[in-house]
Amino acid sequence: MRRWLPALLLAATLPLHAAETKPTYGPELERFQYAYPVGHYSFVSQGHHMHMAYIDVKPKKQPNGRTVVLLHGKNFCAGTWESTIAALSDAGYRVVAPDQIGFCKSTKPERYQYSFQQLATNTHALLEHLKVGRITLLGHSTGGMLATRYALMYPQQVEQLAMVNPIGLEDWKALGVPYRTPDQWYERELKTSAEGIRQYEQATYYAGQWKPEYDKWVNMLAGLFNGAGHERVAWNSALLYDMIFTQPVVYEFGQLKMPTLLLIGAKDNTAIGKDIAPADVKPRLGNYAELGKQTAKAIPNATLVEFDNLGHAPQIQDPKRFHEALLKGLADLKH
């Protein structure tokens, strides 16, 4: 990640339409529409009444009897999966895509002990509510860390695991990245802007490229931080960053028993806290060209597919190429 530059400096370097854009949404992404209908699962967790938003799409063509559960990343939402939902539904899959607690259209609690175990438990309860049995689990970015934890907690349910540029393929704190407290993350998140998001995503998610259609997802995220509930949004974001940084899954990859598909954009350079890492540490972080190969070796039954010219979000950057690889990869995995 990186510190956001002052808005005036960014406005001088971005196209006019980008500098003028200031979307505003509610703390649960009110007024931002997903491409698919959204349901809400209500439950009690840690003494709080809350709800998880989710998308549940039936197969568009001949059902193949399988369900894919999509887990979004830190700066993404269930709605960001729209092209992947379409590709999987067209191929006969039922697709369930939740917004995790603290994200997007789901509850932003005032207080919550975030852990990947808690988010996995919430997701498992949602799937039981939807009467979903065995699944293919597909996680992107932070969703890859959650998918790993879910697969370790519920191995009998996960017949296939797939991960798209998961983060947590290295332990940043063990490598020397300084710790940020939740309060420090909170101060940082309060400064979030569309301009800063755009610059970061261009460099990291899209390997230096930019297309106008990416602005939709920039505005979605920025709008959460521009609305009346932005402080609650920023505080939950801070707690989530603390969870990501302090709860590595990299040491447990060897315990994954199910067939696993790794889809890696090799131009990715994502690493939490990279912006404050010491000069001698920073160049060694987020090298996905190497991390993908290392992870494939660490997971007992893994298949690695690399996209040599794509970044952190290959499913958005080159959806046709990505979905061809995803569908072939899932079909080839034994389950």
N, C-alpha and C positions, 0 to 999 in steps of 0.2 A: 504494500500500500504506500501511499505518499501523502504528504501534507498538501492541502488545497492551497493554491495560490490565491492572492486577493482577487476579488471579483472584478475590479476595475482593470487589473493587468490582464486577466483572462479575456475580458470583453474586448480588449484591444487586439487580441490574437485570434479570436474566433469569428466565424461568419456572423453577419448581422442578425440572422434569424436565431442563432444559438444564444447570442448575448441578450436578446430581448425575451427569450422564452423563460417564463417562471410559472410552471404548472403548480396548482394547489389542489391537494386531495386531503381527505380526512385521515385520521390515524389508523383506520382500517381500510384504507384505499377507497373510501367512498368516492363515487363519481368517476372512478377509472373502471372501464368495462373490459372484462376478459372476453375472449372469443367463444367461450363455452359457458353454459349455466353454472352457477355456483351454489353449492349446498352448504349447510352449516351443521356441525356436530357439536352439541352442547354437553359438557361434562364438568366435574369438579376435580381440581388438581391443586394440591398444596393449600387446601382451604378456600380456593377461589373458584367462583363460577366463571367459566370461559367457554369459548367456542373455537373450533377449527373450521375454517373455510376449506372447501375441497371441490374439485371437478371430478365427475364420474361419467365417463363417455363409453357407451356400448359399441361393440364392433359395427363398423359401417357396412362391411360386406360379410361374407360367410364367417361365422365365429370359429376360432380355432380352439376355444375352450381354455385359453390362458389369459391371465391378468397381469399387466405391468403396472407397478406402482412407481411414480416419478417423484423424486425428492429434489427440491430446488436448492440452489446455492444461497450464499449470504446476501448477495445483491440482486437476487432473482426472486421470482414468485411462481406459483402454480401456473399463472397465465403466460409466463415466459416460455412455457413448454408447448405453445399452441401448434407449431409446425410438427413437433414430435408426436403430439397427441393425434394429429391428423394422419401422419404416416403409419402409426401403430394401429389406429382404428381401421384405416383402409386395409391393413394386412390381417385383420380379423381378431385383434386383441381388444379386450376390455381394458380401459386405462383409468387409473385413479391417481389424481395429483393433488395432494393437500398443501395448504399453506401452513407451515409450522407455527406454533404459538410464538408470538413475538415478531412475526413477519406479516407483511402484506395485508390480507383481508381478515386475518385472525386476531384474537385478543392480544393486546399489549398490557400485560399485568403490571400493576404498580410495584409489586415485589414478586420475584420468582427465583427459585434455585435452579438455574439452567444447567442441564447436563445432557449429553447425548443419550444416556440411558433414559432420562425423563422424556425426551422428545420421541425416542423409539417406543416407549410405553404408550404415549399419547397416540402415536400412529397405529400401533397394534390395536388399541381400543377402537379407533376409527374403522379399521378394516373389519374387526369383529362386528361392529355396528352395521357395516355394509354387507356383511355375510360373505366376505372375501376369504377364500381358503389359501391354497398354495399360490405363490406369486413369483414373478420375475421382478427383481428390485433394481431400479436404475437411478443412481444418484449422481448429481453434477456438483462440482466444487465442494462447498461445505456439505452439500447433500451426499457426497461420496463418503465423508467421515461418518455421517449419520447412517448411511446404508451399511457401512462396515459394522458399526455398533449394532444395528438392527439384525444383521445376518448372524452376528455372534450370539445375540440374545435369543433369537428365534430361528435356529438353523433348520428345524424341521419344516418351517413354512416357506423358506426361501429356496426355490428349486434352481434359480439362476440369479447371479449377481452381476450387474454391469455398472461401470463407473466411467463418467466422462470428466476428464481433467479434475479428478478429486484433489482437494487440498489435503494437507496433513500427511503427505508422502515423506515428510521429514519432520523432525522435532525442532522447531525454530528456537525454542528456549535453550535446548541442549547444545545447539550450534552457536549460541552466543547472542541471540537477539534480546535486547533489554525488555524487562517486563513493564507493561503499562497497567496502572490500576484502572478499575471501572470508572473512577472519576476522571482520569486522564483521557480515557476513551470517550467519555461523555462530552468533555470539552471539545474534543476533536470532531465528534459526530455533529455537534451543534453548528459547525461551520460548513456542513455538507451543502454543495450547490450543484446545479445542473452542469455548469461549466467545468467544475472540478471532476465530476463523475465522468463527463465526456472525455476529458483528457486522459484520465486514468484508464478508462475502458479501451480507448483507441490504442494505447500503448500495450495493454496487457491482454484484453479479451480478443482483440481483432488484429494483432500482430502489425500494428501501425496503419491499418486500413480503416476507412470509414465509409459507411453507406447511409443514406438518409433514413432508411427503415430502422436503424439502430436507435434513432432519437426517441422512438416510442418507449423503449425500455429505460433510457436515461430519464425521460420525463416522468415515467411511472415512479422510479425511485426518488427522484428529486422532489416530486409532488408530496411524498410522505413527509419530507423534512421541511416543506414550506407551509404546511397547514397549521390549523389551530392546535393540533395535538402533537406538534413537532418535538416538544420536550420529552413526552412519554415515548415517542418513537426513538429518539436519540438515546434515551436511557436504556431501553430494551436492546438497542443495537450495541451499546457499550457492554452490557452483560453477556450478550452473545459472542462478542469478540473475546471476552475473557474466557468463556467456555472453549472456544476454538483454540485459543493459544495454550491453555493449561490442560487440555484433555486429549493428548495425542492418541491416535489409533495405530500408528505405524508399527509399534512393537508387537501387534497382535495379528498382522496379516497372515502369518504362518498357521493360524488356527482356523482360517476360512476353508471349509471343506467342499463347498458347492462350486460348480463350474463358474468361472468369473471372466467377464469380458472387460478389458481395459481399452477405452477409446481416448487417445491422447493427442491433443494438438501440441506439437513439439515446439512451437514458438512461444508457448506460455511461459511466463516468468513470475507467477503469483507466489508471494510469500508474506504471511502476516507479520507485520512489524519490520518489513524490509526497509522502510523509509527511515527508521531510527537505528538500524543495525550499524555496528562499527565498520569502518571502511574496509578492513581486511575480511569481514564476514559477508558483507553484502554481495560481492560477485559470486559467492558460492551458493546462494539461495535461489530457489525456484527454477532450477534447470530441468525443465520437463523432458528434454531430449534424453537426459540420463535417468531422471526419476521414474519415468514410465517403464524403462527397462529394468531398473532395480526392483520396482514393485511387482512386475510380472514374474521375476525370479523368486520373490518372497512369498507370493501366493501359490499354494501347491498346484492348483488346477486352473491356471490363468492363460488367457489368450490375449495378446497385445496387438492392437491396430493403431498405427501412428499416422497422423496427418502432418506431413513435414512442413507445410507452409501455413498452418492454422494456429490460432492462439487458444485462449482459455475457454471460449464458447464456440466450438466447431459446429454445434447444432444450429447456431444462429448465423455464423459467418458463412458456412457453405452447407445449407440444409440438405440439398439433394445428395451430395457426396456423403455426408454424415449418415443420413437415414438409410442409404443403400448399405453402408458398412454395418450399421446397427442391426438391420433386419437380417442380413446375411449372418452376422455374428451370433445373434440369438438363435437362428435356425440351426447353426452348426454346433452350438453348445449341446452337450449331452445333459439331460435332465431327468 
